[in-house]
Structure formats: structure tokens, C-alpha cells
Amino acid sequence: MLGVPAVTIAVAAASVALPTTMFIAMPQTITVGSFFTGMAGCHFSCQDIPGRDFATAFWVEKESVARKFLNANLNVQGFHDVCDPSFLADAPHTDFVIGGFPCQTFSQNGRKAGIDDPRGVLVVFLLIYVRRSLPRMVLLENVKNLMMAHKETLIDILTILKGIKDPETLQPAYFVSFRVLNSMTHGGIPHHRERVYIVAIRKLRRAIRFVWPGPIPCCSPASLLDRDRVKLSSYDVLLNNMPKGKTAQNNVRRAIEQVRSVAQSEGKHEMHYLPIVDLHSSALNMSLEYLPCLTEARGRARAFWSLAHGGPLSTRELLRFQAFPTDLAINVSAQQIGGMLGNAFTCSVVRRIVEQMVRAAEGRT
Ligand SMILES: C[S@@+](CC[C@H](N)C(=O)[O-])C[C@H]1O[C@@H](n2cnc3c(N)ncnc32)[C@H](O)[C@@H]1O
């Protein structure tokens, strides 16, 4: 064929195919660089992924409350501040870098200063680490507003990731993609939480076929409530047990009126609906189908009031709405864990993305 000896073709094919095959396999135990760990959504998302173990090589978290929680639940001893120059100098290589970088400066509820606030540039340290360590996979998460009011920062992050070169080929080292996913449609959890996810996967001389997870059905909010707290009598009982504050009381009253009118029009008992009301919102922020977005402020203020039990959502309930395990040791205050949960990953969404990343990194589609 074309005058080329078969043996030459075989040798050439082997020399191309061999390194590729060697590179494709992901290790059985994937080492993880956990940036901006918070309450370890990264760990709890990956712990049940079938066929793989994930071992965190280092934890980057500076808040003492989060460190205390991580110490009690995962026995983590050493933590790093991402700004500490010795951290970046000494951080070991890892296969997988994951981080929900601080979002207060990008969120709609925050000061919206973006990268003019020092917290807005912390992601740069993670990107420097990626450029040096060249992990097989990178997953970043942030608020949806990063795509709207702070699009230039999103573009910068994508440009930096796309600009990282493979040291052997000098070609772009990473396949890069981003998408907004909602925990309600993509995590199986009735929580209206839209987040931008950025995925980068080492190409290693191959075309990467990464497929974002598709929508899945979602359970009902009532199914995530503590059953022993649900009082299925009538909302009249709840009207005698109101939260403090005028706005909060008005919101509960308005919510009950709305639920009653829906129940009447649908010919159902009012307790068929067990909605959760955002107490501090100026407009009624409630849905019969899902929890409004749990932000740090709402979590800290315990601002979600369940009409099913006439009280704020419990810590276990908030954990369920973020798909965290509920058997965690809660060694911080209710306000502190609420705030941390408001900043955390929805574990079921991240788990589904990581599963797809591993498949793509290994060349499985
Ligand atoms: C958006 S939260 C991430 C939450 C996390 N994804 C989870 O599932 O819980 C950002 C975290 O970055 C941490 N952080 C902020 N500045 C930091 C710094 N200089 N070094 C390390 N961590 C920092 C914050 O304390 C916070 O826990």
C-alpha cells in the first residue's frame, strides 16, 4: 500500500497509539486539590462515584469555622490560605483540581465589585496552580451572575485555561467548556439554584468528548422535610405560631393566602402543599415546587420558613436541599452551618459533572 512496508506502518501506529493508551487511563485513586473547600462539597460529591476513589491531597480553606467543621467530619488537620506564597510553591501535583471560588464579589446579593474586590481575584491562585501542575481535570463553580454582570471575568478564566499549553506538543493543553446548571433540573433536588460550572480536561493528544449531564426528574420539597416535624392539620395552627418581624409575618400570611387559593382552584386540601417561604424577601418569594435559592445570607439568617411545620428549615433539611449527607457532625452554630450551606456545592450536580469528566478524560463517551 503506497509502497510503505507494513512493518513501518505497524511501528508508526504503535509509537502513536502506545503513549495515548497509557495516558488515557485515569488512576484508580484520583488525587484531588481542594481549593476553597468550605464544607467540603467536593469531597461529599465525589465519595460515592462508582469505580473510583478520590483522595484529597490538600485542602485550601482559611475560615476557622469551616476548618473546625472539616476537622470534625473528615479529620482534616492541615489547611492552606491560597494567598500564602509557600502553599503555591510546595503544593504537590494532583489529578483533579476543584474549587467554588469566593463568589460574594460576583453575586447579585453581594457588593458586585467583581475583581475590584481582593476576594474576586483569588481564583487566579488556582489558575496558577493549574498551569504549573497540569492536572487531568479541573472543575470550577460560581454564581450565575458571573456570566451576566461579570462576563469579562468569566472570559478571562476561560481564556487563561484555553491558553495553557501542553509542554510536549505546545498545543492547548485543555478542552474547556462551561454551562449554567440548575440544581432543580440537574441535581434531582427541588432547589432553584443556578450556578456556572467550568470544566477543563487535559487533551493529551486526543479530542475530548465531554457531555454535560442532562436534566433528571426532581423529588418534591415535602419529601426532604423532617417527617416528625410536619403538622398536617391546617394552616390556622401556623397563624398562631408566626416568625418574628413584620416582613416575615406578612410573607407567611401572603403565602398561606396563595396556597389556599391554589388548593381551592385545584380542589385539594390546603395541606397537600407544603411550601417553604423566604421570610426576608420584600416580594413573596415562594414556590409550591421548589426551594428558592439558598444564599449565604438566607442560610445564616435561617430565613426559610416551612409552612409544613411552622418553623425554619432545620439543618438536616438544609443539608438535604444541597444533597449533602445528613449524618454529619454539626459542631458549629446553626447560623454558621446555614451560611456555609448557602455557599456550598449542590453535591448531586457536582457528582454528575465529575462522573462525565472522568468518562471524557478516559476517552469513554
Ligand atoms: C464559595 S465558598 C466554597 C464552598 C465550597 N464549594 C463548598 O462546597 O462548601 C468559598 C470558600 O473560600 C474560602 N476562602 C476565601 N478566601 C480564602 C483564602 N484566602 N484561602 C483559602 N480559602 C479561602 C472561604 O472561606 C469559603 O469557604
The ligand as an ORCA input file, in Angstrom:
! r2SCAN-3c Opt
* xyz 0 1
  C     -17.962     29.789     47.800
  S     -17.173     29.096     49.181
  C     -16.869     27.467     48.599
  C     -17.779     26.449     49.220
  C     -17.485     25.028     48.808
  N     -17.540     24.828     47.390
  C     -18.432     24.024     49.491
  O     -18.960     23.126     48.825
  O     -18.657     24.165     50.686
  C     -15.576     29.842     49.109
  C     -14.654     29.438     50.231
  O     -13.364     30.036     50.008
  C     -12.800     30.303     51.271
  N     -11.704     31.296     51.140
  C     -11.842     32.630     50.997
  N     -10.627     33.208     50.949
  C      -9.716     32.217     51.050
  C      -8.293     32.178     51.078
  N      -7.567     33.288     51.004
  N      -7.689     30.983     51.206
  C      -8.428     29.849     51.302
  N      -9.761     29.823     51.299
  C     -10.409     30.986     51.180
  C     -13.987     30.816     52.081
  O     -13.732     30.729     53.475
  C     -15.108     29.902     51.600
  O     -15.259     28.806     52.448
*
